[in-house]
Amino acid sequence: MAENNYKELVDFFGKQLERIHSEIAQVNTNLESKIISAKEEAIHHTDILIEETKQYTTDLIEETKRHTGILIEEVHHKLDLIIEGFQGIQEGRKRDNMNNEQEHERLDKRIIINTSDISSLGQRLKKLEVKA
């Protein structure tokens, strides 16, 4: 009878161990399934983040290009204004130089005329002195 009880106990514990092994295997399977699912979800979210980052970077680059283009246009406009101003200054200087040259020519003619008049007056004075 003791041997029978012993055998029953061994069978009972054997069945219990099998049931525990089965439950552990099922928990293992469930856990592996959840781990795989979590990995797949993490990969999916990572892919989404990568795509969003790419789009954000592309948008940022395009906005930077647009803003840089606007700044370049402003610089070109300001350079055009500077060039126009410089050309105006050059034209003014040319006009001033031409006016100065014309004034010099006019003064040179007046000097020649005055010199001639002085010479003529000098000759007349000499003639008057000779007569007197």
NORGIGI-V958606 format. One record per residue. N is the residue number from 1. RES is the residue in one small letter. SS is DSSP state (@ for helix, = for strand, . for the rest). PSI is psi in whole degrees, 0 to 359 (* if undefined). D_LAST is the distance of its C-alpha to the last C-alpha in Angstrom with 1 decimal. Layout:
N;RES;SS;PSI;D_LAST + N;RES;SS;PSI;D_LAST
This chain:
1;m;.;320;188.8 + 2;a;@;324;186.2 + 3;e;@;324;185.2 + 4;n;@;317;184.8 + 5;n;@;320;182.7 + 6;y;@;317;180.6 + 7;k;@;320;180.1 + 8;e;@;318;179.2 + 9;l;@;316;176.6 + 10;v;@;315;175.1 + 11;d;@;317;175.0 + 12;f;@;310;173.5 + 13;f;@;327;170.8 + 14;g;@;314;170.2 + 15;k;@;319;169.6 + 16;q;@;317;167.4 + 17;l;@;319;165.3 + 18;e;@;316;165.0 + 19;r;@;317;163.9 + 20;i;@;317;161.4 + 21;h;@;319;160.1 + 22;s;@;315;159.8 + 23;e;@;319;157.9 + 24;i;@;318;155.6 + 25;a;@;319;155.0 + 26;q;@;318;154.2 + 27;v;@;318;151.8 + 28;n;@;314;150.2 + 29;t;@;314;149.8 + 30;n;@;317;148.3 + 31;l;@;315;146.0 + 32;e;@;319;144.9 + 33;s;@;317;144.3 + 34;k;@;321;142.3 + 35;i;@;315;140.2 + 36;i;@;316;139.5 + 37;s;@;317;138.6 + 38;a;@;319;136.3 + 39;k;@;315;134.7 + 40;e;@;320;134.2 + 41;e;@;319;132.7 + 42;a;@;318;130.4 + 43;i;@;317;129.2 + 44;h;@;313;128.7 + 45;h;@;323;126.6 + 46;t;@;317;124.7 + 47;d;@;318;123.9 + 48;i;@;315;122.7 + 49;l;@;321;120.5 + 50;i;@;315;119.1 + 51;e;@;318;118.3 + 52;e;@;321;116.7 + 53;t;@;318;114.6 + 54;k;@;314;113.5 + 55;q;@;317;112.6 + 56;y;@;316;110.7 + 57;t;@;316;108.9 + 58;t;@;315;108.0 + 59;d;@;317;106.8 + 60;l;@;319;104.8 + 61;i;@;315;103.1 + 62;e;@;318;102.3 + 63;e;@;320;100.8 + 64;t;@;318;98.8 + 65;k;@;315;97.5 + 66;r;@;314;96.6 + 67;h;@;319;94.8 + 68;t;@;320;93.0 + 69;g;@;319;91.9 + 70;i;@;316;90.5 + 71;l;@;320;88.6 + 72;i;@;319;87.2 + 73;e;@;319;86.1 + 74;e;@;318;84.3 + 75;v;@;316;82.6 + 76;h;@;317;81.5 + 77;h;@;316;80.1 + 78;k;@;322;78.2 + 79;l;@;321;76.9 + 80;d;@;318;75.8 + 81;l;@;319;73.9 + 82;i;@;316;72.2 + 83;i;@;315;71.3 + 84;e;@;317;69.9 + 85;g;@;317;67.8 + 86;f;@;318;66.6 + 87;q;@;321;65.6 + 88;g;@;318;63.8 + 89;i;@;316;61.9 + 90;q;@;317;61.0 + 91;e;@;319;59.9 + 92;g;@;318;57.7 + 93;r;@;320;56.2 + 94;k;@;314;55.5 + 95;r;@;315;53.8 + 96;d;@;317;51.8 + 97;n;@;318;50.8 + 98;m;@;316;49.9 + 99;n;@;319;47.8 + 100;n;@;317;46.1 + 101;e;@;316;45.4 + 102;q;@;318;44.0 + 103;e;@;320;41.9 + 104;h;@;315;40.6 + 105;e;@;317;39.8 + 106;r;@;317;38.0 + 107;l;@;320;36.0 + 108;d;@;317;35.3 + 109;k;@;318;33.9 + 110;r;@;321;31.7 + 111;i;@;316;30.5 + 112;i;@;314;29.7 + 113;i;@;314;28.0 + 114;n;@;321;26.0 + 115;t;@;317;25.2 + 116;s;@;317;24.0 + 117;d;@;318;22.0 + 118;i;@;316;20.4 + 119;s;@;316;19.7 + 120;s;@;317;18.2 + 121;l;@;321;16.0 + 122;g;@;318;15.0 + 123;q;@;318;14.1 + 124;r;@;321;12.1 + 125;l;@;319;10.3 + 126;k;@;318;9.7 + 127;k;@;319;8.5 + 128;l;@;323;6.0 + 129;e;@;322;5.0 + 130;v;@;321;5.5 + 131;k;@;330;3.7 + 132;a;.;*;0.0
